[in-house]
Amino acid sequence: MIPRLLYVPASIGLALLVLPLAGLLLKVDWPSLPALLLSPEALQPLGLSLATASVSTVLCLLLGVPLAVVIARSRPRLAGVLRALVTVPLVLPPLVGGIALLSLLGRNGVLGNTLELAGLRIPFTTTAVVIAQTFVALPFLVIAVEGALRTAGVRYERVAATLGAHRGTVFARITLPLVGPGLLAGTVLSFARALGEFGATALFAGNQAGVTRTMPLAIYTAFNGSGVTTDQAVALSLLLIAVAVIILVLVGTRRASVLS
């Protein structure tokens, strides 16, 4: 039995989450929506966002899966420290993440001068967008995979090892299939986070059209009176919401099929 008094704050909380989205839907110019989404001003940041988010997701997989394995198979004290370090970008304000990246890779950063001497300039480039997206999205993949690894345990891996399987074979044929649902969930969540990244990208990569202006930055630019129109910004916002809903449905469906 649920106490009746709980329905009041629960309804207010639900309204706080749903009503802003409903207000956005009411602002959409539905007859003009296809034309708005297919206009060059909208397609350019959309294409850049999809491309950079895809690259950053691949980087998250290449870097995050090994890191998750190391955390899951480390001693509890070391695992706790590593887990805390991985979680830091989740709780940092996005702008702080941008400042941190500039402090490391900017012209006057720790590695910035060395990179400049080598002819490499990262800030305010498309590469900077990918790095910023990877910085904020990587923890989602690591946490999802590391949790799946801890849940799966090491019993099957030990059995395979006693039968003479090489470590690489155990990882590819035992470990990865066992954490498949967690890996899928972490991948799609990382992609969604990268697609919606704004703060760190704005500081570290800038807001140059066709180079670093992703969808969130295009929306911000529109509401500051330049770039795409407000109607296009609303249309892009609706598209981001649609992507988020699709990702949540895919993850939920996958988990339900695994549990059944």
C-alpha positions in Angstrom: 0.0 0.0 0.0 1.2 3.5 -1.0 0.4 6.3 1.5 -1.9 8.7 -0.2 0.2 11.7 0.9 3.0 10.5 -1.3 0.9 11.0 -4.4 1.0 14.8 -4.0 4.8 15.3 -4.1 5.0 12.4 -6.7 2.6 14.3 -9.0 4.5 17.5 -8.6 7.8 15.8 -9.4 6.3 14.2 -12.5 4.8 17.5 -13.6 8.2 19.1 -13.1 9.7 16.6 -15.5 6.9 16.3 -18.1 5.5 19.9 -18.4 8.7 21.5 -19.8 8.8 18.9 -22.5 5.1 19.4 -23.2 5.7 23.1 -23.5 8.5 22.4 -26.0 6.2 20.2 -28.0 3.6 23.0 -28.1 6.2 25.4 -29.4 7.1 23.2 -32.4 5.9 24.5 -35.8 4.8 21.0 -37.0 3.9 21.9 -40.6 7.4 23.5 -41.1 9.2 20.8 -39.0 10.6 18.8 -42.0 11.8 21.9 -43.8 13.4 23.2 -40.6 15.3 19.9 -40.0 16.4 19.6 -43.6 17.7 23.2 -43.9 21.5 23.6 -44.3 21.6 25.6 -41.0 20.2 22.6 -39.2 21.8 19.8 -41.1 25.3 21.1 -40.6 25.3 20.9 -36.8 23.3 17.7 -36.9 25.9 16.0 -39.2 28.8 17.3 -37.1 27.1 16.1 -33.8 26.4 12.6 -35.2 29.9 12.3 -36.6 31.8 13.5 -33.5 29.5 11.6 -31.1 30.1 8.4 -33.1 33.9 8.9 -33.0 33.8 9.6 -29.3 31.7 6.6 -28.7 34.3 4.4 -30.5 37.0 6.0 -28.3 34.9 5.3 -25.2 34.7 1.6 -26.3 38.5 1.3 -27.0 39.5 3.0 -23.7 36.5 2.3 -21.4 36.2 -1.5 -21.7 39.9 -2.1 -20.7 39.5 0.4 -17.9 36.3 -1.2 -16.7 38.1 -4.6 -16.7 41.0 -3.3 -14.7 38.6 -1.7 -12.1 36.4 -4.8 -11.8 39.4 -7.2 -11.4 41.5 -5.0 -9.1 41.7 -5.3 -5.3 38.8 -3.5 -3.5 40.9 -0.5 -2.3 42.5 0.2 -5.7 39.1 -0.4 -7.4 37.5 2.2 -5.2 40.1 4.8 -6.0 39.9 4.1 -9.7 36.1 4.2 -9.6 36.1 7.5 -7.8 38.4 9.0 -10.4 36.3 7.7 -13.3 33.1 9.2 -11.6 34.6 12.7 -11.2 33.5 13.9 -14.7 29.9 12.9 -13.9 29.7 15.3 -11.0 31.8 18.1 -12.4 30.0 21.1 -13.8 30.4 20.9 -17.6 32.2 24.3 -17.8 34.8 23.0 -15.3 35.5 20.1 -17.6 36.2 22.6 -20.4 38.5 24.6 -18.2 40.3 21.4 -17.2 40.8 20.3 -20.8 42.1 23.8 -21.7 44.5 23.6 -18.7 45.9 20.4 -20.1 45.8 20.9 -23.8 45.3 24.6 -24.3 48.1 26.9 -25.7 49.2 27.7 -22.2 48.3 24.3 -20.8 50.5 21.6 -19.3 50.9 19.8 -22.6 49.8 22.7 -24.9 53.2 24.2 -25.5 54.7 20.9 -26.4 51.9 20.1 -28.8 52.2 23.6 -30.4 56.0 23.0 -30.9 55.1 19.7 -32.6 52.6 21.5 -34.9 49.5 20.1 -33.2 46.8 22.5 -32.2 43.8 20.9 -30.5 41.6 23.6 -28.9 38.9 25.1 -31.1 39.0 22.3 -33.6 36.8 19.3 -34.4 39.3 17.1 -32.6 38.6 19.2 -29.5 34.9 18.4 -29.8 35.6 14.7 -29.9 37.9 14.9 -26.8 35.4 16.9 -24.9 32.6 14.5 -25.7 34.8 11.5 -24.8 35.7 13.2 -21.5 32.1 13.5 -20.4 30.8 10.2 -22.0 33.5 7.8 -21.0 32.4 7.4 -17.3 28.9 6.1 -18.5 30.5 3.2 -20.4 33.0 2.4 -17.7 30.5 2.3 -14.9 28.0 0.2 -17.0 30.6 -2.4 -18.0 32.4 -2.5 -14.7 29.0 -3.2 -12.9 28.3 -5.9 -15.4 31.7 -7.5 -14.8 31.3 -7.5 -11.1 27.8 -9.1 -11.4 29.1 -11.8 -13.8 32.0 -12.7 -11.5 35.1 -14.7 -12.5 33.8 -18.3 -12.2 33.6 -18.9 -15.9 36.8 -17.1 -16.6 38.6 -19.3 -14.1 37.1 -22.5 -15.6 38.3 -21.5 -19.1 41.7 -20.7 -17.7 42.0 -24.1 -16.1 41.1 -25.7 -19.4 44.1 -24.0 -21.0 42.5 -21.0 -22.6 44.7 -18.0 -23.3 43.9 -14.8 -21.5 43.0 -13.1 -24.7 40.7 -15.9 -25.7 39.0 -15.8 -22.3 38.5 -12.1 -22.6 37.1 -12.3 -26.2 35.0 -15.5 -25.8 33.9 -15.5 -22.1 34.2 -12.0 -20.6 32.8 -9.9 -23.4 29.7 -12.1 -24.1 28.9 -12.1 -20.4 28.9 -8.3 -20.2 27.1 -7.9 -23.5 23.9 -6.2 -22.1 26.0 -3.8 -19.9 28.3 -3.0 -22.8 25.3 -2.2 -25.0 23.7 0.0 -22.4 27.0 1.8 -21.7 27.6 2.3 -25.5 24.2 3.9 -26.2 24.3 6.0 -23.0 27.8 7.2 -24.0 26.6 8.1 -27.4 23.6 10.0 -26.0 25.8 11.9 -23.6 28.2 12.8 -26.3 25.4 13.9 -28.6 24.1 16.3 -26.0 27.4 17.6 -24.7 27.5 21.5 -24.4 29.6 23.0 -21.6 33.0 21.4 -22.0 32.7 21.7 -25.8 31.8 25.4 -25.7 34.9 26.3 -23.7 37.4 23.8 -25.1 36.3 23.7 -28.8 34.4 27.0 -29.3 31.4 27.6 -31.4 32.6 27.9 -35.0 30.0 26.9 -37.6 30.9 23.8 -39.6 33.9 23.1 -37.3 32.8 22.9 -33.7 29.1 24.0 -33.6 27.3 20.9 -32.6 23.5 20.7 -32.1 23.5 21.9 -28.5 25.7 24.9 -29.5 23.5 25.6 -32.5 20.5 25.7 -30.1 22.3 28.0 -27.7 23.4 30.3 -30.6 19.9 30.5 -32.0 18.5 31.8 -28.7 21.2 34.4 -28.5 20.1 35.9 -31.8 22.5 34.5 -34.3 23.0 31.3 -36.4 19.9 29.3 -36.9 16.4 30.6 -36.2 14.5 30.0 -33.0 12.1 27.6 -34.8 15.1 25.6 -36.0 16.5 25.6 -32.4 13.2 24.2 -31.2 13.2 21.6 -34.0 16.8 20.5 -33.1 15.7 20.3 -29.4 12.9 18.0 -30.4 15.3 15.9 -32.4 17.6 15.5 -29.4 14.7 14.5 -27.2 13.6 11.9 -29.8 17.1 10.5 -29.9 17.1 10.2 -26.1 13.7 8.5 -26.0 14.8 6.0 -28.7 18.0 5.2 -26.8 16.1 4.6 -23.6 13.6 2.4 -25.3 16.4 0.4 -27.0 18.2 -0.1 -23.7 15.0 -1.0 -21.8 13.9 -3.5 -24.5 17.3 -5.1 -24.5 17.4 -5.4 -20.7 13.9 -6.9 -20.7 14.8 -9.5 -23.3 17.9 -10.5 -21.3 15.9 -10.7 -18.0 13.2 -12.8 -19.6 
